């Protein structure tokens, strides 16, 4: 995702509990916590491909999944999950 740091900053302004976790088969990213998925099991279980973004609610239920990140949709979904915006 080209503007990931900006999206993460906006999510942090909505609620400080939001944290980015990157599932990767290699290395790690500086702005995220990284989980190694060397055998691809996590990606397989969640049908994730490179670039897939999942938004987890504070209770860790999946609130949304985007194969191609759409920042406006992600931010709106985050606000809805926290009750700060109405549909």
C-alpha positions as a Markdown table, in Angstrom:
| # | Residue | x | y | z |
|---|---|---|---|---|
| 1 | Unk | 0.0 | 0.0 | 0.0 |
| 2 | Unk | 1.6 | 3.2 | -1.1 |
| 3 | Unk | 0.4 | 5.5 | 1.7 |
| 4 | Unk | 0.4 | 3.1 | 4.6 |
| 5 | Unk | 2.1 | 5.4 | 7.2 |
| 6 | Unk | -0.6 | 8.1 | 6.6 |
| 7 | Unk | -3.4 | 5.6 | 7.0 |
| 8 | Unk | -1.9 | 4.2 | 10.2 |
| 9 | Unk | -1.5 | 7.7 | 11.6 |
| 10 | Unk | -5.2 | 8.5 | 10.8 |
| 11 | Unk | -6.3 | 5.2 | 12.5 |
| 12 | Unk | -4.2 | 6.2 | 15.5 |
| 13 | Unk | -6.1 | 9.5 | 15.7 |
| 14 | Unk | -9.4 | 7.7 | 15.6 |
| 15 | Unk | -8.3 | 5.4 | 18.5 |
| 16 | Unk | -4.9 | 4.9 | 20.0 |
| 17 | Unk | -5.6 | 1.1 | 20.4 |
| 18 | Unk | -5.3 | 0.6 | 16.6 |
| 19 | Unk | -2.0 | -1.2 | 15.8 |
| 20 | Unk | -0.7 | -2.4 | 12.5 |
| 21 | Unk | 0.5 | -6.0 | 12.2 |
| 22 | Unk | 2.2 | -7.2 | 9.1 |
| 23 | Unk | 2.1 | -10.9 | 8.2 |
| 24 | Unk | 5.1 | -11.5 | 6.0 |
| 25 | Unk | 7.1 | -14.3 | 4.5 |
| 26 | Unk | 10.2 | -12.3 | 4.7 |
| 27 | Unk | 11.8 | -9.4 | 6.8 |
| 28 | Unk | 9.7 | -6.9 | 8.7 |
| 29 | Unk | 8.4 | -3.4 | 8.3 |
| 30 | Unk | 9.6 | -0.5 | 10.4 |
| 31 | Unk | 6.1 | 0.9 | 11.2 |
| 32 | Unk | 4.4 | -2.3 | 12.1 |
| 33 | Unk | 4.7 | -5.4 | 14.3 |
| 34 | Unk | 5.7 | -8.3 | 12.1 |
| 35 | Unk | 4.5 | -11.9 | 12.2 |
| 36 | Unk | 6.5 | -14.4 | 10.2 |
| 37 | Unk | 4.4 | -16.7 | 8.0 |
| 38 | Unk | 7.2 | -18.6 | 6.3 |
| 39 | Unk | 5.0 | -21.6 | 5.3 |
| 40 | Unk | 2.1 | -19.4 | 4.2 |
| 41 | Unk | -0.4 | -21.0 | 6.7 |
| 42 | Unk | -1.7 | -17.6 | 8.0 |
| 43 | Unk | -2.2 | -16.3 | 4.5 |
| 44 | Unk | -4.0 | -19.5 | 3.5 |
| 45 | Unk | -6.3 | -19.5 | 6.5 |
| 46 | Unk | -7.4 | -15.9 | 5.9 |
| 47 | Unk | -7.3 | -16.0 | 2.1 |
| 48 | Unk | -4.8 | -13.2 | 2.1 |
| 49 | Unk | -2.6 | -12.2 | -0.8 |
| 50 | Unk | 0.1 | -9.6 | -0.8 |
| 51 | Unk | -1.5 | -6.2 | 0.0 |
| 52 | Unk | -4.6 | -7.6 | 1.7 |
| 53 | Unk | -5.6 | -5.5 | 4.7 |
| 54 | Unk | -7.7 | -6.7 | 7.6 |
| 55 | Unk | -9.2 | -4.3 | 10.2 |
| 56 | Unk | -9.8 | -5.9 | 13.6 |
| 57 | Unk | -12.2 | -4.5 | 16.1 |
| 58 | Unk | -10.9 | -3.8 | 19.6 |
| 59 | Unk | -12.4 | -7.2 | 20.6 |
| 60 | Unk | -10.2 | -8.8 | 17.8 |
| 61 | Unk | -13.1 | -9.7 | 15.6 |
| 62 | Unk | -12.5 | -9.0 | 11.9 |
| 63 | Unk | -14.3 | -5.8 | 11.0 |
| 64 | Unk | -13.3 | -5.6 | 7.3 |
| 65 | Unk | -11.0 | -7.0 | 4.7 |
| 66 | Unk | -9.7 | -5.3 | 1.6 |
| 67 | Unk | -7.7 | -7.0 | -1.1 |
| 68 | Unk | -6.7 | -3.5 | -2.3 |
| 69 | Unk | -6.6 | -1.0 | 0.5 |
| 70 | Unk | -9.2 | 1.8 | 0.2 |
| 71 | Unk | -8.2 | 4.3 | 2.9 |
| 72 | Unk | -11.6 | 6.2 | 3.0 |
| 73 | Unk | -13.5 | 2.9 | 3.4 |
| 74 | Unk | -11.1 | 1.6 | 6.1 |
| 75 | Unk | -11.3 | 4.9 | 8.1 |
| 76 | Unk | -15.1 | 4.9 | 7.8 |
| 77 | Unk | -15.3 | 1.2 | 8.9 |
| 78 | Unk | -13.0 | 2.0 | 11.9 |
| 79 | Unk | -15.2 | 4.9 | 13.0 |
| 80 | Unk | -18.4 | 2.8 | 12.6 |
| 81 | Unk | -16.8 | 0.0 | 14.8 |
| 82 | Unk | -16.1 | 2.5 | 17.5 |
| 83 | Unk | -19.6 | 4.1 | 17.3 |
| 84 | Unk | -18.2 | 7.5 | 16.2 |
| 85 | Unk | -20.0 | 7.6 | 12.9 |
| 86 | Unk | -23.4 | 6.5 | 11.7 |
| 87 | Unk | -23.9 | 4.7 | 8.4 |
